[in-house]
Amino acid sequence: MFGFSKKPPAPTPARRTPDVTRTASPSADPAVGASWRYRLKSGLSRTRAQFGGKLKFLFSRGRVDDQLLEELEAVLLTSDVGMNATQHLLQQLKARAKRDKLATPEAIETALADAMYELLLPLEEALDLTSQKPFVIMIAGVNGAGKTTSIGKLAKHFQAQGLSVLLAAGDTFRAAAREQLQTWGERNKVTVIAQQSGDSAAVIFDAIAAAKARGIDVVLADTAGRLPTQLHLMDEIAKVRRVIQKADPSAPHETLLVIDATFGQNALQQVIAFDKAIKVTGLVLTKLDGTAKGGVVAAIARQCPKPVRYIGVGEGIDDLRPFHARDFVDALFE
């Protein structure tokens, strides 16, 4: 199928750097590099067992044939990479095998890792918070995706960059959400604009006004969780976005969709549905440590590419960090 040689293999070549521009990685920052890569690798252990572990088993047989490629397809699909991305990766693998005359299982593994890196690299786009003040970030997602917790972690992350933060408790449906956000505000010493009851859009409108008056750098605006199938609630969140634009015509400057990695392929459908309603500009992928479905990042990259601004691999406040394709791929394959 791929025209691989069956002659005795030559020594395995070192992993070749893909012909793409590589961006900065946490490894370049000594303050976070080693510890973050360790947490990332640990957090992706389930996906790696499903994905990388099975690949190593397949490649260890020492045969590169149609059977191996069929099994490779199955491994990619069961890791929630999705049919579209799986076919793309296999096509890339075929092209690399022909171009580089790959003849060993180890070389094929390296080529697959590089193809995955090239697929995910466009999602690696840092969030620039300096273009506006206040920089308004609208947060959306389904119930239980981890929106409120992510907001608390993002507030801490932005503060570490020397930025002032204000939180808007726009989830007015759940009293627990408001209380949880206020707890995060107290922990981070951040002001939270909230109301006991009322309209989500009004709370966020007031928060933006307060941020302007106080010279705040970043506003993190929570919204109530909702399913894409709840059309009336999707219409409501679109209204929230319109009200934000009344408070600041250029806002929201970022619309982050928080998605739970345990949803697998359903997460892709969430991205598509929320993007239609509120024009998603970035993603926060949570709970990667609790699933073997981390391959859904590849499906998103292929079918609805949105920058993955942050990924979460644990419950700790420092377990939400910017996404870096190279570190992510290395954690899957090593």
C-alpha positions in Angstrom: 0.0 0.0 0.0 2.8 2.4 0.9 5.5 0.7 -1.1 7.8 0.2 1.9 11.0 -1.8 1.4 11.2 -5.2 3.1 15.0 -5.3 3.1 16.9 -5.3 6.4 16.3 -1.8 7.9 19.0 0.8 8.1 19.8 2.5 11.4 16.9 4.6 12.6 17.4 8.3 11.6 17.0 11.0 14.3 13.7 12.7 14.4 13.6 15.2 11.6 12.3 18.6 12.3 9.3 19.3 10.1 9.6 22.0 7.4 7.6 24.5 9.4 8.4 27.4 11.6 8.6 26.4 15.2 7.2 28.7 17.8 8.3 29.2 21.4 7.7 26.4 23.8 7.5 26.2 27.5 10.9 24.5 27.4 12.4 27.9 26.5 11.2 29.2 29.9 13.3 27.7 32.7 10.7 28.8 35.2 8.0 26.6 33.9 9.5 24.3 31.3 10.5 21.1 33.0 7.7 21.0 35.6 5.0 21.8 33.1 6.2 19.2 30.6 6.2 16.7 33.5 2.6 17.6 34.4 1.6 17.6 30.7 3.0 14.1 30.2 1.4 12.9 33.4 -1.9 14.5 32.5 -1.9 12.9 29.1 -1.1 9.4 30.4 -4.5 8.0 29.5 -4.5 9.3 26.0 -0.8 8.2 25.6 -1.8 4.7 26.8 -4.6 4.6 24.2 -2.6 6.3 21.5 1.2 6.3 21.9 1.3 3.0 23.7 -0.6 1.1 21.1 1.5 2.7 18.3 4.7 1.5 19.9 3.3 -2.0 20.1 2.4 -2.0 16.4 5.7 -0.6 15.3 7.6 -3.0 17.5 6.6 -5.9 15.4 9.1 -4.8 12.8 6.8 -4.9 9.8 5.4 -2.0 7.9 2.6 -3.4 5.8 -1.0 -2.9 5.0 -2.1 -4.7 8.1 -0.1 -2.3 10.3 -1.5 0.7 8.5 -5.1 -0.6 8.9 -4.4 -1.1 12.6 -2.8 2.4 12.8 -6.0 3.8 11.4 -8.0 2.0 14.1 -5.8 3.4 16.8 -6.2 6.9 15.6 -10.0 6.6 15.4 -10.3 5.1 18.9 -8.2 8.0 20.2 -10.9 10.4 18.9 -8.7 11.8 16.2 -11.7 11.5 13.9 -12.0 10.2 10.4 -11.1 13.4 8.6 -7.9 14.0 10.6 -7.0 10.2 10.5 -7.1 10.2 6.7 -5.1 13.3 6.5 -2.4 11.9 8.8 -2.2 8.7 6.9 -1.9 10.6 3.6 0.9 12.7 5.1 2.6 9.5 6.3 2.4 8.0 2.8 3.9 11.1 1.2 6.7 11.2 3.8 7.4 7.5 3.4 7.8 7.9 -0.4 9.8 11.1 -0.1 12.2 10.0 2.6 12.2 6.3 1.7 11.3 5.3 5.2 11.8 1.6 5.8 11.7 1.1 9.6 8.9 1.2 12.1 10.8 3.7 14.2 11.1 6.0 11.2 7.4 5.7 10.6 6.6 6.6 14.2 8.8 9.7 13.9 7.1 10.7 10.6 3.7 10.3 12.2 4.7 12.4 15.2 5.9 15.1 12.8 2.7 15.0 10.7 0.7 15.4 13.9 2.9 18.3 15.0 2.3 20.0 11.6 -1.4 19.5 11.9 -1.6 21.0 15.4 0.9 23.8 15.0 -1.7 26.3 13.5 -3.7 26.0 16.7 -0.7 27.3 18.7 -1.5 31.0 18.8 -0.7 33.0 21.9 -3.4 35.4 23.2 -2.4 39.0 22.9 -4.0 41.0 25.7 -2.3 44.3 24.9 -4.5 45.5 22.0 -7.3 46.8 24.1 -7.9 48.1 27.7 -9.9 46.6 29.2 -9.4 43.4 27.1 -12.8 41.7 27.4 -12.9 37.9 27.3 -16.3 36.2 27.0 -16.3 32.7 28.4 -18.8 30.1 27.1 -19.3 26.3 27.2 -21.7 23.5 28.1 -22.6 22.7 31.7 -19.8 21.0 33.6 -17.0 21.8 31.1 -15.1 23.7 33.8 -15.8 27.3 32.8 -15.8 28.9 36.3 -12.7 27.0 37.4 -10.9 27.9 34.2 -11.8 31.6 34.8 -10.2 31.4 38.3 -7.0 29.8 36.8 -6.9 32.3 34.0 -7.2 35.2 36.4 -4.1 33.8 38.3 -2.2 33.3 35.1 -2.9 36.9 33.9 -2.0 38.3 37.2 1.4 36.5 37.0 1.9 38.5 33.8 1.5 41.8 35.8 -2.1 42.4 34.5 -5.0 43.6 36.6 -8.2 41.4 36.3 -11.9 41.9 37.0 -14.4 39.0 37.0 -18.0 39.3 35.8 -20.4 36.6 37.3 -22.5 36.4 34.2 -23.8 32.9 35.1 -27.0 34.1 36.8 -28.8 30.8 36.5 -26.7 29.0 39.0 -26.1 30.6 42.4 -23.3 28.1 43.0 -21.5 29.4 40.0 -21.6 33.0 41.4 -20.4 31.8 44.7 -17.6 29.7 43.1 -16.5 32.7 41.1 -16.5 34.9 44.2 -14.3 32.3 46.0 -11.8 32.5 43.1 -12.0 36.3 43.3 -11.1 36.2 47.0 -8.3 33.7 46.5 -6.7 35.8 43.7 -7.7 39.2 45.4 -9.7 40.1 42.3 -12.9 42.1 42.2 -16.0 40.2 41.1 -19.0 42.0 39.7 -22.2 40.0 40.6 -25.9 40.3 41.2 -28.1 38.1 43.3 -30.4 37.7 40.4 -30.9 39.4 37.0 -29.8 39.4 33.5 -26.4 38.0 32.5 -25.8 40.6 29.9 -26.5 43.4 32.4 -24.0 42.0 34.8 -21.3 41.9 32.1 -22.2 45.3 30.9 -21.7 46.7 34.4 -18.4 44.8 34.8 -17.0 46.4 31.6 -18.1 49.9 32.8 -16.4 49.2 36.2 -13.2 48.0 34.5 -13.0 51.1 32.4 -13.5 53.3 35.4 -10.8 51.5 37.4 -8.3 51.1 34.6 -8.5 47.3 34.7 -6.5 45.4 32.1 -8.6 42.3 31.6 -12.3 41.4 32.1 -13.2 37.7 32.3 -16.9 37.4 31.7 -18.6 34.1 32.8 -21.8 33.0 31.1 -24.3 30.2 32.0 -23.6 26.7 30.7 -25.8 25.5 27.9 -26.1 22.8 25.3 -25.9 23.6 21.6 -29.3 21.8 21.2 -31.0 24.3 23.5 -31.7 26.8 20.8 -33.4 29.4 23.0 -30.3 29.5 25.3 -28.0 29.7 22.3 -30.0 32.7 21.1 -29.6 34.2 24.6 -25.8 33.9 24.6 -25.8 35.6 21.2 -27.8 38.4 22.8 -25.1 38.6 25.6 -22.5 39.1 23.0 -24.5 41.9 21.4 -24.9 43.7 24.8 -21.2 43.5 25.3 -20.7 45.3 22.0 -22.9 48.1 23.3 -20.6 48.5 26.3 -17.6 48.5 24.0 -18.1 48.3 20.2 -14.8 46.4 19.8 -15.6 43.8 22.4 -15.6 41.0 23.1 -12.0 41.0 22.1 -11.8 37.2 22.7 -14.6 34.7 22.9 -13.2 31.6 24.6 -15.1 28.3 24.4 -14.3 25.9 27.3 -14.6 22.3 26.2 -14.3 19.2 28.2 -11.9 16.8 26.5 -13.8 13.8 27.9 -16.5 14.6 25.4 -14.3 13.4 22.6 -15.9 13.9 19.1 -18.8 15.7 20.7 -16.5 18.5 21.6 -15.9 19.1 17.9 -19.7 19.6 17.4 -19.7 22.0 20.4 -17.0 24.1 18.7 -19.0 24.2 15.4 -22.3 25.1 17.2 -20.9 27.8 19.5 -18.9 29.3 16.7 -22.1 29.8 14.7 -23.8 31.5 17.6 -21.0 33.7 19.1 -18.0 33.6 16.8 -15.6 31.6 18.9 -12.0 33.0 18.6 -10.2 30.6 21.0 -10.5 27.3 23.0 -9.7 26.2 26.5 -9.5 22.4 26.5 -10.0 21.0 30.1 -9.8 17.6 31.8 -7.2 16.1 29.5 -5.9 14.2 32.5 -9.2 12.4 32.9 -9.7 11.0 29.4 -8.1 8.9 26.7 -9.8 11.1 24.1 -7.1 13.8 23.8 -6.8 13.1 20.1 -9.9 15.3 19.6 -7.4 18.2 19.3 -6.5 16.8 15.9 -10.1 16.5 14.8 -10.6 20.2 15.8 -7.5 21.2 13.9 -8.8 19.5 10.7 -12.5 20.3 10.8 -13.0 23.5 12.7 -9.6 25.0 13.4 -9.6 27.5 16.3 -6.6 28.5 18.4 -6.3 26.4 21.5 -5.3 29.1 23.8 -5.0 27.0 27.0 -5.1 23.3 28.0 -5.8 21.9 31.5 -4.2 18.7 32.8 -5.1 18.8 36.4 -7.0 20.5 39.2 -4.1 22.6 40.5 -4.2 26.4 39.8 -1.0 26.0 37.7 -2.4 23.1 35.6 -3.9 25.4 33.0 -1.2 26.7 30.6 -0.9 27.9 27.0 -1.0 25.2 24.4 2.2 24.3 22.6 2.0 21.8 19.8 5.5 20.3 20.1 5.2 19.6 23.9 1.7 18.2 23.3 2.9 15.8 20.6 6.0 14.8 22.5 3.8 13.9 25.5 1.6 11.7 23.3 4.5 9.7 21.7 7.2 9.6 24.4 
